[in-house]
Amino acid sequence: MTRRYPGIVDLLSPVLAVAAALLVGGLAVLAIGENPFTVYAILLRGAFGSVDGVALVLFNACPLVFAGLAVAFAFRAGLFNIGGEGQLYIGSLACAVVALGLDGAPAVLAVPAAVAAAAGGGALWGALPGYLKARLGVHEVINTIMMNFIAIGLTSYLVVNVFRETGQMTPQTPRIAEAARLPRLAPALSAIGIPVPSANPLNASLLFALAAVLAAWFILYRTRLGYEIRAVGENPKAAEYAGINVRRVTVAAMAMSGAFAGLVATNEVLGFRYRFLDNFSGGIGFLGIAVALLGRNSPLGVLLAALLFGVLNTGALEIDVFTDVPRELILVIQAVTIVLVVVANEIVRRRRPRGLPSEGAGPPEVQ
C-alpha cells in the first residue's frame, strides 16, 4: 500500500489543481458580475456544442502536444528545456524552406522531407544547449532562454531579408507547394458521416501528434536510450557509476526534445498557414512547459493536458462574444492551474517515502 499511495496522489493532484483553478476563475467571474455556471456552460458549449467546436479543440491542442512533449522529454533526463519557442521557430523555418525548395516534387517526397526538416531544425537547436551543458556545464535554463532570443531574431532576419514573399510587406515566406501541404481532415470526416465544416482548420497534423505521443512513450519505456534517459533524470551520478554515458544522454535528450518542438511546424506550416510567418507562435513553446507540468511529464498526460488547454482556448472565444467576461480569464485559469500543480508536486515530493522513485512529476531543481 505504501508504494501505491504516491501514485494515487500523483494522479489526483493535477485534477484537483484544475478544479481549484476553475473555482478561482469562478470567483473572478462573480467579481465581474456574471454567473460562473453560465460562463462555464458557454465555454463548454463553444468546445463541445458542435462538431466544428470539437475539431477546433483538436486543432488547438496539436501544437501544444508537440511543445509539451518537448519539455516533458527533457524533464525525464533531469533537464529543464525552456528553449521550445526557439526550437519550434528554427524547425518551422527549416520546414518551410525545404517545402519551398521541393516545389514540383511529389507529395510522397515533399511531405516527409519537410517533416524531417522540421524535426531536424528543432533537434539541432536543442542539441546545441545540450552540448554546452554536457561539455562545459552551462546550465540549460540559461542557454535555452538565450537561444530563444537568437532563434527568434535569426528567423525574423531571414524571413524579412532572404525568404520574404515578393511584393509583400508582411514578413512571411511564399506559400509552399500543394504537394507539401498536409490535407485538412474535414472532407475525410464528412465522408464518414462526421459533418465538419470545410473551413475548419483541423488537419493531418493530428495524426503526427498522436504518433509523437506513441513515439515518446516507446522511446522512454521500451528502448535502452529511454532507460538511460530516465536513469540520468533520477540520479546522474548513480547512472554514471552504472556505466551510462551521461554526457551523451544529455545531448541526445535535448536533441530529441528539440525535435518534438520542431514538429509544431507540421500544424502551423504544413497544415494551416502553408508558409512561415514571422512571430507566428504566440508563446506555444512556453505553454509547452505548462502542458508538461500538468501532464506530469507523461506522454499520455501531455496529450490530456493539451486537450484541456485546447478546450479552454476554443471556449474562450465564446466567452468573449456572449458574456462580459474577457477571454483573458482563460489565461488566469491556466496560470493558476500551473501554480497549483507545481505546489502539489512539491508537497508530494516532500511527503514521498525515501527510496521511492518519482515519475518525473516536476522540473529538476535549478542549481
VOTILUM-755012 format. One record per residue: x, y, z of N, C-alpha, C in turn; residue in one letter. Coordinates in steps of 0.001 Angstrom, whole numbers, plus 500000, padded with zeros to 6 digits. Layout:
REM residues N
XYZXYZXYZa ...
END
This chain:
REM residues 367
500824498791500000500000500000500000500862501265500000m 501998501198500689502859502370500771503330502806499386t 503566501839498513504100502170497195503002502650496268r 501731502337496573500655502774495702500192504188496010r 500295504562497277499730505840497678500259507035496883y 501608507183496711502093508317495937501560508322494516p 501360507116493924500835507073492569499436507646492486g 498605507384493508497254507928493534497304509448493658i 498159509933494538498303511380494706498824512015493428v 499804511360492802500345511871491545499242512013490502d 498303511097490492497219511131489513496190512194489852l 495876512325491137494799513217491539495226514679491614l 496508514942491885496914516334492104496648517239490899s 496886516824489638496526517710488525495025517939488423p 494235516895488705492776517035488635492297518039489675v 492816517908490889492434518831491950492921520246491642l 494089520365491022494604521688490653493700522357489631a 493238521605488632492333522153487630491021522582488285v 490485521729489182489231522064489861489394523341490684a 490523523462491395490754524660492204490907525895491322a 491569525739490178491742526874489262490396527325488703a 489529526368488388488189526720487922487403527445489011l 487618527049490259486968527732491378487452529175491473l 488767529370491353489311530730491381488750531542490210v 488689530914489025488113531604487880486659531960488110g 485926531059488772484531531342489086484372532530490014g 485271532642490984485236533799491885485521535094491116l 486437535008490139486719536180489313485498536564488485a 484787535572487985483568535834487214482519536493488100v 482382536009489317481439536621490256481794538085490514l 483076538360490658483510539734490903483164540647489731a 483161540086488514482799540864487326481298541100487267i 480538540225487922479084540368487927478356539373487056g 479051538314486630478445537275485804478243536012486639e 477417535107486121477164533829486765478224532820486322n 479040532292487249480099531355486832479565530125486122p 478428529605486572477879528410485928477475528705484490f 476923529882484276476550530271482909477785530431482026t 478809531069482579480031531300481802480703529986481445v 480819529082482415481457527798482124480607526954481180y 479286527093481261478418526386480309478653526889478889a 478837528206478759479128528783477441480476528293476940i 481458528215477850482779527707477472482679526284476935l 481955525437477644481813524043477209481017523948475918l 480050524839475770479273524833474526480153525182473337r 481056526147473547481955526514472457482883525383472069g 483283524571473064484222523487472789483530522210472333a 482372521906472911481735520608472660480320520715472097f 479848521946471855478475522112471403478248521788469950g 479302521547469211479178521224467793480390520421467352s 480260519772466222481392519035465649482510520006465291v 482131521174464818483123522195464485483931522575465720d 483261522723466878483954523075468110484925521998468554g 484514520743468476485394519639468862486625519602467957v 486398519809466664487532519815465731488484520974466037a 487941522119466443488800523245466813489602522942468074l 488997522213469014489728521784470209490936520953469803v 490731520002468911491822519152468457492877519955467717l 492432520910466905493379521755466170494232522572467133f 493598523187468130494341523994469100495257523150469970n 494905521884470174495711521011471026496954520494470314a 496913520375468995498014519744468256499382520375468543c 499558521688468354500893522254468620501296522139470084p 500312522133470996500621522007472419501101520601472762l 500641519608472015501138518242472222502633518189471928v 503033518746470793504455518733470425505288519533471430f 504806520725471780505561521566472716505626520925474097a 504539520296474531504531519627475826505450518427475857g 505455517650474778506365516500474713507823516955474753l 508111518078474102509489518589474102509963518858475527a 509130519528476308509518519860477678509554518603478543v 508545517754478407508457516551479234509628515610478968a 510028515479477710511128514571477367512419515028478032f 512663516338478013513858516855478669513774516688480183a 512589516925480740512400516733482181512792515321482600f 512469514338481779512763512959482122514260512712482260r 515052513526481577516509513406481688517065514344482751a 516173514967483532516621515899484554517016517246484000g 516509517588482814516867518838482146515637519723482013l 515818521019482191514711521970482100514869522742480795f 514209522275479745514319522888478428513287524006478296n 513751525241478412512865526387478221513018526930476795i 513719526186475967514013526663474616513062526178473555g 511902525657473946510966525157472942510542526210471940g 510409527457472399509995528528471497511020528716470375e 512283528789470734513312528940469717513422527721468819g 513302526536469405513412525299468631512274525170467625q 511066525582468008509963525472467056510085526519465946l 510690527669466252510901528671465197511916528175464181y 513017527631464660514029527112463735513458525957462923i 512773525040463593512170523907462890511149524344461863g 510354525350462195509305525801461278509887526484460048s 510923527314460252511538527952459087512234526920458208l 512928525960458825513570524900458045512531524112457257a 511417523844457889510331523110457230509826523883456010c 509582525186456190509056525996455091510059526108453950a 511334526293454280512358526451453241512494525170452423v 512510524022453107512605522747452384511363522528451530v 510190522835452070508958522661451301508948523561450070a 509462524784450206509545525677449055510547525159448024l 511634524582448506512654524070447600512227522833446845g 511188522165447328510704520948446675509451521204445841l 509284522434445403508156522758444526508226521911443258d 507178521199442985507152520295441838507423518860442181g 507928518598443375508184517219443805506874516554444206a 506792515230444101505567514540444520505383514604446032p 504146514466446475503832514552447906504556513491448710a 504761512317448105505423511235448821506869511587449176v 507442512551448485508789513030448794508751514335449579l 507874515258449170507867516603449746507459516592451215a 506404515842451551505908515859452939506928515254453905v 507449514039453637508453513505454580509691514383454709p 510123514986453587511315515846453645511048517084454491a 509861517683454353509521518871455135509390518536456616a 508770517395456918508627516967458317510003516691458922v 510867516016458141512225515737458624512999517029458873a 512796518034458015513472519322458208512983519998459477a 511686519898459753511133520496460968511752519855462208a 511764518523462229512336517812463373513841518051463451a 514522518056462293515963518249462284516371519639462750g 515646520659462306515957522015462746515777522175464248g 514675521633464765514460521689466208515496520891466974g 515867519731466432516860518883467095518214519580467162a 518602520231466079519873520955466069519869522051467127l 518779522801467200518705523908468149518586523398469596w 518123522170469766518110521582471100519440520948471467g 520135520382470483521408519715470758522493520704471172a 522438521928470653523468522916470991523515523225472486l 522410523573473123522476523768474573522749522466475319p 522335521336474747522663520052475358524160519824475378g 524833520180474287526284520033474223526971520972475206y 526477522215475287527056523173476228526896522688477667l 525766522074477942525532521528479275526461520351479539k 526572519443478562527340518220478760528840518481478833a 529327519377477990530769519585477894531290520676478812r 530531521748478936531033522913479665530282523166480971l 529219522423481194528458522607482420527592523845482444g 527355524455481281526496525641481208525058525214481448v 524398525829482405523061525347482773522090525519481614h 521293524493481374520391524503480215519311525564480322e 518910525950481529517908527005481670518430528306481071v 519673528635481385520255529886480890520446529838479380i 521099528774478888521418528800477458520196528578476573n 519169527855477046517967527722476214517184529027476161t 517152529766477267516498531081477238517201532000476245i 518521532032476304519271532906475403519097532477473945m 519048531170473717518910530684472337517512530941471786m 516530531146472657515221531585472173515335532932471463n 516046533866472106516209535191471501516970535103470183f 518001534261470163518784534114468930517921533533467815i 517149532510468141516323531853467126515260532797466582a 514587533518467463513525534429467013514121535554466172i 515269536097466618515915537143465840516443536645464506g 517042535445464506517600534883463276516515534580462252l 515441533934462688514361533615461746513689534878461236t 513568535884462100512968537150461664513829537810460589s 515141537819460811516039538407459808515936537657458476y 515939536336458553515932535540457323514617535695456557l 513499535723457278512218535810456573511996537219456008v 512602538230456622512457539595456121513410539859454959v 514636539360455060515672539746454106516038538687453074n 515642537442453313516055536376452392514853535652451785v 513930535250452611512856534367452138511497535049452014f 511430536357452184510122537022452166509469536936450793r 508173536764450820507405536683449572507537537985448794e 507798537887447522508000539050446662506747539921446641t 506959541215446824505849542160446760505017542246448019g 505433541563449081504673541561450336505402542365451397q 504654543203452120505222543894453268505226542991454502m 504272542075454557504187541159455693505405540238455696t 506085540100456839507256539209456887506844537745456876p 506726537188455697506311535804455534506917535239454264q 507074533917454243507570533261453039506433533094452040t 506755532782450790505692532404449851504976531138450342p 503801530884449808503059529676450161503778528459449603r 503817527419450414504501526201449983503664525491448918i 504307524573448211503634523856447129502504522986447676a 501520522753446844500376521912447228500838520536447695e 501850519987447033502292518626447346502862518513448747a 503362519629449304503972519592450629502972519868451751a 501730520179451410500744520540452424500062519298452999r 499787519366454285499012518305454913497531518566454669l 496775517545454336495364517761453998494524518118455221p 493495518918454995492502519154456032491684517876456220r 491243517654457448490510516421457762489014516549457557l 488514517775457320487074517964457175486460517098456064a 487052517049454868486436516211453819486383514733454194p 487474514214454775487504512800455139486499512502456247a 486400513388457241485458513167458338484017513282457842l 483770514233456970482414514381456423482013513166455601s 482989512565454928482696511393454100482264510195454924a 482673510151456207482281509016457061481159509405458029i 480491510514457723479318510883458499479561511838459648g 480757512435459737481044513431460786481123514784460084i 480053515576460144479944516783459316480772517958459828p 482076517933459573482954519034459947482920520075458831v 482674521347459160482652522383458115483967522436457348p 483889522725456081485084522709455230486096523764455643s 485645524835456309486566525890456730487333525536457998a 486990524434458654487660524073459892489134523755459615n 490064524289460419491499524119460120492113522800460581p 491350521914461223491923520643461674492525519908460483l 493755519438460635494457518822459518495193517565459976n 495914516961459059496575515683459329497704515803460340a 498012517003460796498974517142461884498492516414463139s 497194516246463271496653515483464400497230514078464432l 497386513476463279497949512126463207499416512133463609l 500135513178463219501536513299463636501638513501465142f 500704514255465718500724514486467165500503513182467923a 499544512393467475499295511101468123500493510175467948l 501098510201466761502285509378466527503441509830467415a 503556511139467651504619511653468517504433511191469957a 503183511151470419502901510656471774503335509196471893v 502966508393470901503354506977470919504872506823470825l 505501507638469997506967507552469840507671507917471145a 507200508974471807507820509385473069507675508283474117a 506477507692474190506261506599475146507170505418474826w 507254505058473558508058503899473164509528504140473472f 510017505320473127511434505615473370511744505569474863i 510880506180475663511154506281477095511051504944477820l 510127504085477399509831502888478185510135501561477479y 510557501628476227510805500373475514512155500348474804r 513012501319475091514327501333474461515413501532475513t 516597501149475147517733501337476058517993502818476300r 517897503612475230518111505042475388517107505632476371l 515862505191476279514854505693477201515158505337478641g 515636504111478845516036503706480196517173504592480707y 518144504862479828519270505702480228518813507130480528e 517895507640479729517368508985479967516688509062481326i 515856508086481636515161508102482928516131507895484080r 517146507066483871518141506841484927518933508111485211a 519341508805484163520070510058484347519179511091485033v 517906511108484658516990512049485279516784511796486757g 516804510523487157516627510186488573517876510501489392e 519042510124488870520282510341489610521457510231488655n 521946511368488143523024511307487145524306510665487670p 524618510872488944525838510283489492525732508764489569k 524561508267490005524360506822490054524357506231488648a 523749506960487690523724506481486311525135506388485742a 525952507383486020527333507352485533528105506213486176e 527877505974487463528534504874488160528123503536487561y 526877503462487036526388502234486423526885502046484993a 527655502995484490528225502839483156527519503618482066g 526556504449482414525843505237481418526648506494481101i 526779506786479821527479507989479383526523509182479538n 526637509887480651525696510956480974525771512083479954v 526965512401479490527111513474478504526367513150477209r 526557511918476738525875511510475502524372511546475680r 523881511074476806522443511054477064521890512475477149v 522662513375477750522222514766477862522027515395476490t 523003515213475618522897515779474268521752515123473502v 521640513786473622520590513070472901519206513499473379a 519032513653474689517728514037475231517339515434474781a 518289516356474792517977517715474356517707517774472854m 518429516968472087518180516942470641516789516397470342a 516400515330471019515071514756470788513984515688471307m 514254516364472400513323517364472903513110518456471864s 514195518950471273514094519960470234513360519456469001g 513543518171468675512850517606467515511339517638467721a 510886517299468927509445517368469202508942518799469047f 509713519771469548509306521172469410509244521579467945a 510227521152467161510237521499465747509034520982464990g 508461519877465463507306519281464787506043520123464915l 506092521192465704504986522151465697504718522631464276v 505763522633463449505630523087462061504658522239461259a 504467520980461632503523520162460865502122520756460901t 501775521379462040500459522006462147500488523428461596n 501470524214462025501455525638461717501891525959460287e 502830525197459739503361525484458401502722524581457348v 502748523272457588502280522328456566500761522175456549l 500113522374457696498688522080457761497773523268457851g 498294524448458203497401525579458453497764526814457628f 498938527396457867499291528650457190499853528423455790r 500492527251455588501161526910454332502327527856454022y 502898528434455041504054529325454917504612529555456314r 505813530120456383506364530579457657506011532044457817f 505397532389458931505019533754459245505824534209460456l 506470535334460352507283535839461460506422536058462706d 506948535650463858506262535814465145504890535133465172n 504795533964464578503513533264464493503134532542465781f 504084532262466650503891531270467707502861531669468754s 502944532893469240502057533278470332502381532578471641g 503630532133471787504042531527473053503778530049473178g 503642529339472058503383527897472108504485527169472875i 505732527566472628506841526895473300506798527042474804g 506380528207475288506290528426476728505064527718477309f 503969527677476548502802526930477010503125525445477148l 504101524982476369504510523582476483504999523244477883g 505597524223478572506033523992479953504829523711480832i 503775524510480658502558524314481439501915522967481128a 501888522612479849501289521332479449502070520166480055v 503393520242480015504210519161480568504011519025482070a 503960520156482777503762520101484224502404519519484567l 501366519977483872500022519471484149499917517997483783l 500600517585482717500589516183482305501589515321483046g 502273515907484024503216515195484878504287514476484057r 504673515096482938505770514609482104505552513218481541n 504315512801481504503953511528480878503431511806479476s 503807511021478468503281511271477119501760511305477068p 501114510355477737499649510371477771499143511580478539l 499796511909479639499398513077480406499535514356479605g 500595514460478801500775515628477935499624515729476947v 499219514604476376498096514601475432496821515112476105l 496540514619477303495328515034478014495397516511478403l 496571516961478864496725518366479239496573519273478026a 497123518861476889496989519657475666495527519756475247a 494783518674475404493358518702475079492610519661476011l 492975519655477300492343520583478240492605522024477823l 493844522332477486494167523689477051493458524005475734f 493304522989474877492566523200473644491116523548473908g 490510522896474912489130523209475303489044524644475806v 489963525030476674489935526378477234490127527432476147l 491070527207475246491331528188474191490177528293473211n 489530527170472922488402527185471994487182527843472630t 486910527510473889485755528093474570485937529548474919g 487185530038474948487439531435475322486764532409474361a 486717532054473080486089532935472101484601533087472384l 483935531985472740482514532043473071482283532938474289e 483131532818475279483008533652476476483144535127476107i 484106535421475264484369536805474879483189537406474124d 482502536596473320481420537088472472480104537203473236v 479807536209474083478467536116474659478371536558476118f 479480536989476723479447537470478105480285538732478226t 480223539335479395481070540492479671482410540091480268d 482661538800480324483911538293480878484969538292479776v 486113538916479979487160538921478939487765537537478765p 488208537250477566488788535942477296490097535732478054r 490672536819478572491884536690479382491657535884480651e 490363535671481002490069534803482146490697533435481953l 490749532967480715491328531653480438492812531640480796i 493500532750480540494908532844480919495060532755482431l 494118533375483147494154533302484612493980531862485073v 493017531162484480492775529764484864493997528912484562i 494599529118483397495791528348483045496924528621484021q 497137529898484350498243530244485239498015529687486641a 496802529820487153496505529306488493496648527793488516v 496216527132487451496349525678487378497805525259487517t 498681525910486781500087525534486811500708525830488171i 500370526971488766500895527280490102500481526199491094v 499218525799491037498728524786491969499354523417491692l 499583523105490420500238521830490096501657521814490645v 502382522913490481503756522981490995503759522838492511v 502824523521493182502730523404494637502422521965495045v 501454521329494340501108519946494656502287519010494428a 503042519250493347504210518423493065505224518501494206n 505435519715494709506409519898495779505935519219497071e 504638519304497351504098518638498536504267517130498430i 503947516594497238504088515150497022505544514726497149v 506453515535496576507871515190496623508369515134498065r 507939516072498892508414516122500272507825515009501127r 506606514555500769505957513514501556506266512108501051r 506956512028499905507248510715499330508222509953500225r 507938508675500499508862507888501325510236507821500687p 511278507810501516512633507724500999512837506424500236r 513567506550499132513855505357498343512813505067497289g 511667505800497343510632505565496343510869506507495181l 511130506007493976511453506890492856510253507693492416p 510513508891491958509445509725491414509239509390489953s 508157509924489398507879509705487975508058510983487172e 509028511763487587509295512980486828508159513967486906g 507534514103488090506351514922488212506608516414488002a 507804516848488281508072518274488162509425518533487559g 509735519805487343511013520138486733512159519891487682p 513339519627487161514506519439488027514839520730488729p 515478520596489864515853521786490605516963522520489866e 516862523846489857517884524675489229518955524966490265v 520156524497489969521252524695490919521812526113490800q 
END
